Amino acid sequence: MSSSCQNLLAALKDCILRSDCVVKDGRLPSDCLKNHTNELPEECQSLRKAAFECKRGMLDMRKRFRGNTVGTNYEYKAVDGSKS
């Protein structure tokens, strides 16, 4: 099953893995996401908020009929330039 939030979540994962919190400080990505969000780059913080809104939209019954527009138009391009 393909989620409308899949591209946002992949971009968030990639962003966190490239952040100083993981690379330089040696923390786990889950620890950075839960306990050190203020240390993440602005891009990661924006992706985190967008992914949250997308997941929230999947649970909203009003949006089930209209469609979840938060994540559907987001296109993720990996660092190496290929599409996921």
Buried (B, 14 or more C-beta within 10 A) or exposed (E): EEEBBBBBBBBBBBBBBBBEBBEEEEBEBEEBBEEBBEBBBEEBBBBBEBBBBBBEBBEEEEBEEEEBEBBEEBEBEEEEEEEE
